[in-house]
Amino acid sequence: MTRIPSKAEILDWISAHPTQTSKRDIAKAFGIKGADRIDLKRLLKELEAEGHLQKRNKTYRDPEQLPPVTVLLIKAPDENGDLYAQPLEWHGEGIEPIVLVVTTPAGPALGQGDRILARLSKVEGSDHHYEARIIRRIGVNPKRVIGIFRKGAEGGRIVPIDKSSSNEWIVLEDAIQGAKDGELVEAEQAGPKGRMGLPRARVINRLGDPSAPKAVSLIAIHQHGIPDDFPNKVVAEADAAKPMGLSGREDLRDMPLITIDPADARDHDDACYAEADSDPKNPGGHIIWVAIADVAAYVTTGSELDREARKRGNSSYFPDRVVPMLPDRLSGDLCSLHEGVPRPCLAVRMQLDAEGNKLSHRFVRGLMRSQASLHYAEVQDAMDGQVTDRTEHFLDPVIKPLYAAYAALKKARAKREPLDLDLPERKIVLSDSGQVTSVAFRDRLDAHKLIEEFMILANVAAAETLIKKRSPLLFRVHEEPAPEKLESLRETAMAAGFPLAKGQVLQTKHLNALLNGAAGTDDAELINISTLRSMQQAYYTPENFGHFGLALRNYAHFTSPIRRYADLIVHRSLVSAHGWGDDGLQPAEIERLEETATHISETERRSMIAERDTTDRYLASYLSERVGTEFTGRISGIARFGAFVKMDETGADGLVPVRTIGREFFHFDAEAGTLMGADTGFTISLGQRVTVRLTQAAPVTGGLELELLSIEDADLPKGGFGGGGGKGGGRRRSPAGHTAKRKSSRSKHKTAKVKRKVERNKRR
């Protein structure tokens, strides 16, 4: 009888011969033949069950070791230019092996994010565990998915958390990466569609319990690819930074500059001060100072900090965390204008007349010391007569002059007429454990508006100075609405009984007239939402196309360099234009301004979407305990598959699937933005008041499903054709015999619509 090797001997063989690990190879190595193979098979099964071995494609290997040939993800080069890689088939429980990629001049040029097939060899006595020699590059940037892993018999599936994705993903046993059932994972496409036509995926990151309260923002961060860890070399560079003194700067330390921010602000990048103008030629005028953290002095072109800041583009803000553009040593310390601490700054002095028109301005590079770090509510309370020990000292010399200057700026704003939308912002309040305790709408105080107007004025001054000095910069551009969107807004306004004339050059004052006409009516929210949807998205560009929404010809971002890379570019340009030092805008930066503008416009949109998705998930979590509750709201969107409703209480948006509405087929009119019943002519359109019942809330995806109960306080009609309520819903065709009936219904509907509009106008 052949001697059966011990488990230790089998493991030693597999470790020493990583390319000969099939059951046949092991049997041959130990001379095992015939019936004795049954005992070998039993031992291998036991080793697999105990976690010592993992079966993969009929071969066995130690899960704590990497296979000899594997797929690697290339990381960013280190400070020495060496390339390291992440093994995508690491299944061990310990520390992930460090893999150094050995490159040759004849090999492919590799960059961060590339995937390679490589042959590995173990290395002893080094700071890395394996060396990888490239076999071939196998492609870059495969499609990624964030979802819930569901364990199966031969691997599992991933259920995506993205509301727009309906497909599950198949995960084979060798691509699980140790993921547990119900765990949140990040995966990437691993090959063509498998059985049942589903795509295949490979788990690359395990993100933990999806029901954990603080996983909500983590989901969005990973889903949208927002970098949330600073490389060691970036942190080291930030930690090496030192406070700066007065050398080469104007001394502003005795000026009573203060910061006014939200109560929970983590950084302070802008301070302000105002006083009456003492110039007799400017009676009733004001002097405003706005001082901004001098981030350019710390984050210089080409540094590790600069590369990381540009990569991120901006900070991202979530209810439970901030993903900053700069490490905390800068964003929360050296660049933050803390109370009583000297800080370098770029400041602008602006002279206003009594009507709020800017007469002149000049920039300085200075050293300031904030006299107080106040928040909006306490400043507003002080002006309203609720003075505290903290604000009493600043009320007369600082706060009242700020409001006096703001009163003048309001006059200039009224003449300029920027777009005046009334769209309240939601505020999600979390407990210490991350649970949603309340959802409300943020207060909009005069203190908020004051700071906003001061920052806008400083941004204008920065743009005007750099234009005058012919210094390159990034403008903040907002173009006027596209003709087709404007026409859609005009049709919506006219259907609601409000005019928006054609044949004129559109100005914000025309839109404000529309908004003011609708204010206080049932259609106010519809008109505000429709106006917002007609707008183009603002972006960054080296070319000046003006800012339509603010009604400004010249506009740039200057006031938030801690959290926006665009502002840092403007700061550097101001440094160069004034000859303040060698840390200004460099020629290489100027050459790629267009590329930078495109990149940071994209990172800004990425953050906006991630922040919106996080808010949706928190709202779904908050409402998940109120399934079955009735809510009031308005129709905020129409699609072929249903109607979106914005609920009054929380501002959350939910979907009413078309298949659940009535008992008839509904026609979708994309141009008019309506769903119309084939039998009754019953029409669902934007802005209608509705009552709905919450039927489903999915915190992981942020999805809310609603049942429509009534529109404009009227019950839903019962259609004669049972298509709408069936499985096909609005996607099914109605029988040809109903064509005439539908035309008749449309005619009746149009007549009824005209009658309703006339009645509304009479009531006005």
C-alpha positions, 0 to 999 in steps of 0.5 A, a space after each residue: 500500500 502506498 504511503 499517503 502523505 501528511 497534510 503538512 507534506 502536501 502543503 509544503 509540496 504546493 508551496 514549493 511547486 506553485 505550477 504543479 498543484 493539480 490533484 494529478 500533479 500531487 498524486 504523481 509527486 508522491 507516487 499515489 496510484 489506484 484506490 489510494 487516490 480516494 484518500 488523497 482526494 479526502 485530504 485535499 477536501 479537508 485542507 480546503 474546508 480548513 481554509 489551508 487550500 483553495 480549489 481553482 480550476 482543478 488546481 489547489 493552492 494556499 490562499 495565503 499565497 499568490 498564484 504564479 500567474 495572476 492579474 495585477 492592478 497597477 498603482 501610482 508610482 512611488 516617490 522613487 518611480 517604482 511601480 507596485 501592483 494590487 493582486 486582484 486574486 488575493 484571497 488571504 485573510 492577512 496583510 495583502 502581499 506587496 508586489 513590485 512590477 519589474 519593467 523593461 525598456 521593451 515592455 509596455 508603458 504602464 500607468 495607474 489603473 492598468 491591468 496586466 497578466 504577470 508571472 510572479 516570483 517570491 522574494 525573501 528579505 525585501 520590503 516586497 513579497 513578490 516580483 512581477 514580470 509582465 506577460 501582457 497588458 490586458 486592458 484598462 478601466 473595466 466597468 465597475 459596480 457597487 452592490 450587495 453580495 449574495 452567496 450562492 452554491 458556485 460563487 454568488 451574485 452582486 445586486 447593484 445599489 445603483 437605482 439605474 441598474 437592474 442587472 445582477 452580476 454573476 461572481 464565480 467562486 474564485 472571484 469572491 475575495 472572501 466576501 460574505 453574504 449580505 456584505 457591500 462590495 466593489 467589483 469589476 467586470 471579469 469577462 463576457 456574460 455568463 449563464 442566464 445572460 448575466 455579466 460576470 464580475 470579480 470582487 476587488 473591495 469588501 466595504 462592510 455592512 451596508 446597513 451600518 449608518 455611516 456606510 451611506 456616504 461610503 457607498 457614494 464615495 466608492 460608487 463615484 470614484 472619489 479619492 478618500 485616502 491621501 497617499 503617504 507622501 502627500 500627508 508627509 508634505 503637508 505635515 512638513 509645512 510650517 506657519 508663515 510670518 509677515 515677510 513680504 506681506 502687508 500687515 492686516 493683523 489689527 484689522 477686525 476681520 471675522 469669519 462667518 460660517 455654518 456652526 459645524 464648519 471644519 475650515 474657515 477660508 474667508 473673512 470679512 470686514 466693512 466700514 463707512 468710507 471716510 472719503 468725502 467724495 463718496 458720501 454714504 459709501 462703504 469699504 469692504 475687505 474680504 480676506 482669503 486663505 493663502 493656500 498657494 503659499 503652501 500648495 505649490 505647482 508640481 508638488 505632491 500636494 498640488 498633484 493630489 489637489 488637482 486630481 480631487 478637484 474639490 472637496 466633497 461634503 456629506 452629512 456625516 463626513 467631508 472628503 477634503 481636497 487638502 490634508 487636514 494639516 492644511 485644510 483644518 489648520 495652517 490654511 484655516 483662518 482660525 480665531 486669534 491666530 496669524 494666517 497668510 492671506 490674499 485680501 481685496 479692498 473694495 470701495 462701494 458708493 451708497 448704491 452698492 456699485 463698486 468704484 475701485 478695488 485693490 488686492 494685497 498679499 497679507 498676514 491677518 488674524 481673525 478676531 472671531 469665528 462666528 456662525 450665521 445664526 449668532 450673527 443674525 441673532 445679534 442683529 435681531 437684538 439677541 446679543 450674547 456675551 460672545 457677539 456683544 463686543 462685535 455688534 457695533 464695530 463689526 457686525 452692524 457695518 457689515 449689514 450696512 454695506 450689505 444693504 448697499 449691495 442689495 440695491 446694486 443687486 436689485 438693479 442687476 437682477 440675477 436669477 432669483 430662484 426660490 428652492 429651499 435646501 434640505 438639511 439632514 441631521 444625524 445622531 452620533 451613531 449616524 442615524 437620521 434624526 430629522 430632515 428639515 429645510 435650511 434657514 436662509 438668513 440675511 447673514 447667509 446672503 451678506 456673505 454670499 454678496 461679499 464673496 460674489 463681489 470679491 470674485 468679480 474683482 479677481 476676474 476684473 484684475 486678471 483680465 486687466 493684467 492679461 493674466 491667464 485664469 479660469 472663469 466660472 461660466 454660466 451660459 444662457 439656456 439652450 433655445 429648446 429648453 427655453 421653449 419648453 419653459 415657455 410652454 410650461 409657463 403659458 399653460 399655467 397662465 404666465 407669459 414669457 415673451 418670444 422675440 427678445 434677447 433673454 435676460 434674467 429680469 425676464 425670468 425673474 418677472 415670471 418667477 415673481 408672477 408665480 410667487 404665492 400661487 399654486 404654480 410657484 414651485 412648478 415654475 421654479 423647478 421648470 426654470 431651474 431645469 431650463 438652465 445650463 450647468 455652470 463650468 470652468 473654462 479659460 475663456 470668458 463667456 460670462 455668468 448668465 445666472 448672476 447677470 455678470 460679465 466677468 466672474 471667477 472663483 477666488 474665495 474658496 481655495 481650501 476646497 476648490 482647485 479653480 480658486 487656487 489657480 486664480 490665486 496663483 494668477 494673482 500672485 504672478 500678476 502682482 509679482 508677489 513671489 515665485 509661487 504663482 502660475 507657472 508656464 506648464 500650468 498655463 499650457 494645460 488650463 483647458 485640460 484642468 478646466 475640463 477635469 475640475 468641472 467633471 470632479 465638481 459634477 462627480 461630487 454633486 451627484 455623490 452628494 445627491 445620491 447620499 442625501 437620497 439614501 439618507 432620506 430613504 433610510 429615514 422614511 423606511 419606517 413610515 412605509 404605508 404613510 400618506 404624504 402630499 407633494 407635487 409632480 416634479 418629473 414625468 418619464 415613460 415609466 412613471 411620474 416623480 413626486 417631490 414630497 412636501 415634508 422632506 423634499 424627497 423624490 419618489 417614483 409612481 410607476 406607470 403600471 400602478 396608475 389606474 386601469 388604462 394604458 398611459 401615453 407618454 408625451 416627451 415634448 409636453 412632459 405628460 402621461 395621458 390615459 388612453 380611455 379617459 384622457 386623464 393627464 398627469 403633468 408637472 406641478 400638479 398637487 398630489 397625495 401619495 402613499 409610500 409603498 417601498 423605501 430602499 436605503 441601499 439604493 435611495 429609491 422610494 416607490 409611491 402609490 398615487 391616491 389623488 391629483 388636485 384633491 380629485 380621485 383617480 378615474 377608473 379607465 375601461 381598458 385594463 392595460 395600465 394596471 397590468 404587468 406591461 403598464 405604459 409599455 404595452 400597446 393599446 388595441 388599434 380600435 381605441 385610436 378614435 376613442 383616444 383622439 376624442 379623449 385628447 380633445 376633451 382633455 384640451 378643452 378641460 385644460 383651457 377651462 381650468 386655466 381660465 378659472 385660475 385666471 379669474 381667481 387671480 
